[in-house]
Amino acid sequence: MRVSLHAVQQLVQKSYARQTALTTGQAEYVCDTLRGLYESCQRRKLDRFLLPALRRASANADSLVAELDQLSRDAVEALATANGLLQGGIDSEEGVEAFCTAVERFCAALTLRFEREELELFPVARVAIAGETWFAMAHQMLAHDAYREEHRVHLVTPPASRPSRVEHSQRQAPPVSYVH
């Protein structure tokens, strides 16, 4: 996710910030990308399993968790600003600047959240969460993964139902001979 955030930042800084207006397609692309990144962030196992376990295990991490939640809210607010600008049309230098600033705020909030999770949250969790709770979380994660895999829509035809290369080549038209 950090790589994707960085890629969006680079696109906005190097391409969009120098423009006097943005097309709807340009702004939609960025907003859709940011929305997808935020949704992916919310679906992470850290948010689904670790944070609830940490909240139950220790009140010592409450302020850190609240600060992480605030960073997520900051990202949502920045995304809402960018979407609002998109809806109104970004047809001036001021609009472009406001849009780019909103994107930067979004990226900065999530980047800071990821850094704080890595540097502060994980060490606190290692100490605060008991060993048996880690095993219970691992079991929940595996069960969740299995459930998602069972209920995933298979877009690719399973290999058993695909024709083999031999069958496929036999269905092709006979070779055409070229007369010279």
C-alpha positions as CSV (number, residue, x, y, z in Angstrom):
1,M,0.0,0.0,0.0
2,R,2.9,2.3,0.7
3,V,4.1,1.9,-2.8
4,S,0.6,2.7,-4.2
5,L,0.4,5.8,-2.0
6,H,3.8,6.9,-3.2
7,A,2.8,6.4,-6.8
8,V,-0.3,8.5,-6.4
9,Q,1.8,11.3,-4.7
10,Q,4.3,11.2,-7.5
11,L,1.6,11.4,-10.1
12,V,-0.1,14.4,-8.4
13,Q,3.2,16.2,-7.6
14,K,4.9,15.7,-11.0
15,S,1.9,15.9,-13.4
16,Y,-1.3,17.3,-11.9
17,A,0.2,20.1,-9.8
18,R,1.5,21.9,-12.8
19,Q,-1.8,22.0,-14.7
20,T,-4.3,24.8,-14.8
21,A,-7.2,22.4,-14.8
22,L,-7.9,18.7,-14.5
23,T,-10.2,16.6,-16.6
24,T,-12.9,14.6,-14.9
25,G,-11.1,11.4,-15.9
26,Q,-7.9,12.5,-14.2
27,A,-9.6,13.4,-11.0
28,E,-11.8,10.3,-11.0
29,Y,-8.7,8.1,-11.5
30,V,-7.0,9.6,-8.4
31,C,-10.2,9.5,-6.3
32,D,-11.0,5.9,-7.2
33,T,-7.4,4.9,-6.5
34,L,-7.5,6.7,-3.1
35,R,-10.9,5.1,-2.3
36,G,-9.5,1.7,-3.1
37,L,-6.4,2.2,-1.0
38,Y,-8.6,3.3,2.0
39,E,-10.9,0.3,1.6
40,S,-7.9,-2.0,1.4
41,C,-6.6,-0.4,4.6
42,Q,-9.8,-1.1,6.4
43,R,-9.8,-4.7,5.3
44,R,-6.4,-5.5,6.6
45,K,-6.0,-8.1,9.2
46,L,-4.5,-5.6,11.5
47,D,-7.8,-3.6,11.6
48,R,-10.0,-6.7,11.7
49,F,-8.1,-8.8,14.3
50,L,-5.2,-7.1,16.0
51,L,-6.7,-3.8,17.0
52,P,-9.8,-5.3,18.6
53,A,-7.6,-7.8,20.5
54,L,-5.4,-5.0,21.6
55,R,-8.4,-2.9,22.8
56,R,-9.6,-5.9,24.9
57,A,-6.1,-6.7,26.3
58,S,-4.8,-3.4,27.4
59,A,-6.0,0.1,28.1
60,N,-2.4,1.3,27.8
61,A,-2.8,1.4,24.0
62,D,-6.1,3.3,24.0
63,S,-4.5,6.7,23.2
64,L,-2.3,5.2,20.4
65,V,-5.3,3.4,18.9
66,A,-7.3,6.7,19.1
67,E,-4.5,8.5,17.3
68,L,-4.5,5.9,14.6
69,D,-8.2,6.1,14.2
70,Q,-7.9,9.9,13.9
71,L,-5.4,9.5,11.1
72,S,-7.9,7.3,9.3
73,R,-10.6,10.0,9.8
74,D,-8.1,12.6,8.5
75,A,-7.6,10.4,5.3
76,V,-11.4,10.1,4.9
77,E,-11.9,13.9,5.2
78,A,-9.2,14.5,2.7
79,L,-10.8,12.0,0.3
80,A,-14.2,13.7,0.8
81,T,-12.6,17.0,-0.1
82,A,-11.0,15.6,-3.2
83,N,-14.4,14.0,-4.2
84,G,-16.2,17.3,-3.6
85,L,-13.7,19.2,-5.8
86,L,-14.2,16.5,-8.5
87,Q,-18.0,16.9,-8.3
88,G,-17.6,20.7,-8.7
89,G,-15.2,20.5,-11.5
90,I,-11.5,21.3,-11.3
91,D,-11.2,24.0,-13.9
92,S,-8.8,26.5,-12.3
93,E,-5.3,26.7,-10.8
94,E,-6.9,27.1,-7.4
95,G,-9.0,24.0,-7.9
96,V,-6.0,22.0,-9.0
97,E,-4.1,23.2,-6.0
98,A,-6.9,22.4,-3.6
99,F,-7.3,18.9,-5.2
100,C,-3.6,18.2,-5.0
101,T,-3.5,19.4,-1.4
102,A,-6.3,17.1,-0.5
103,V,-4.6,14.1,-2.1
104,E,-1.3,15.0,-0.3
105,R,-3.2,15.1,3.0
106,F,-4.8,11.7,2.3
107,C,-1.4,10.2,1.5
108,A,0.3,11.8,4.5
109,A,-2.3,10.6,6.9
110,L,-2.2,7.0,5.8
111,T,1.6,7.0,5.5
112,L,1.9,8.3,9.1
113,R,-0.6,5.7,10.2
114,F,1.4,2.9,8.7
115,E,4.6,4.2,10.2
116,R,3.1,4.5,13.7
117,E,1.6,1.0,13.4
118,E,5.0,-0.4,12.6
119,L,7.1,1.6,15.1
120,E,4.6,2.0,18.0
121,L,1.6,-0.3,17.7
122,F,3.4,-3.6,17.0
123,P,5.8,-3.3,20.0
124,V,2.9,-2.5,22.3
125,A,0.8,-5.4,20.9
126,R,3.7,-7.9,21.4
127,V,3.8,-7.0,25.1
128,A,0.1,-6.4,25.8
129,I,-1.4,-9.4,24.0
130,A,-1.0,-12.8,25.7
131,G,0.3,-15.8,23.8
132,E,-3.0,-17.7,23.7
133,T,-4.7,-14.6,22.3
134,W,-2.1,-14.5,19.4
135,F,-3.0,-18.2,18.6
136,A,-6.7,-17.4,18.8
137,M,-6.2,-14.4,16.4
138,A,-4.2,-16.6,14.0
139,H,-7.0,-19.2,14.1
140,Q,-9.6,-16.4,13.3
141,M,-7.4,-15.1,10.5
142,L,-7.1,-18.6,8.9
143,A,-10.8,-19.2,9.3
144,H,-11.5,-15.8,7.7
145,D,-9.1,-16.6,4.8
146,A,-10.8,-20.0,4.3
147,Y,-14.2,-18.4,4.3
148,R,-13.2,-15.8,1.7
149,E,-11.6,-18.4,-0.5
150,E,-14.7,-20.6,-0.4
151,H,-17.0,-17.7,-1.3
152,R,-14.7,-16.0,-3.8
153,V,-16.2,-15.8,-7.3
154,H,-13.9,-17.7,-9.6
155,L,-13.4,-15.6,-12.6
156,V,-10.9,-17.9,-14.2
157,T,-12.2,-21.2,-15.6
158,P,-10.9,-24.1,-13.5
159,P,-8.1,-26.0,-15.3
160,A,-10.1,-29.3,-15.4
161,S,-12.8,-27.7,-17.5
162,R,-10.4,-26.0,-20.0
163,P,-9.6,-27.9,-23.2
164,S,-6.2,-29.4,-23.3
165,R,-3.7,-28.1,-25.9
166,V,-4.3,-31.2,-28.0
167,E,-8.1,-30.7,-28.0
168,H,-7.7,-27.0,-28.7
169,S,-5.4,-27.6,-31.7
170,Q,-7.8,-30.2,-33.1
171,R,-10.6,-27.7,-33.0
172,Q,-8.6,-25.3,-35.1
173,A,-9.2,-25.1,-38.8
174,P,-6.9,-27.2,-40.9
175,P,-3.7,-25.5,-42.0
176,V,-4.0,-23.3,-45.0
177,S,-1.4,-24.1,-47.7
178,Y,-0.1,-21.1,-49.6
179,V,0.4,-21.4,-53.3
180,H,3.4,-19.5,-54.6
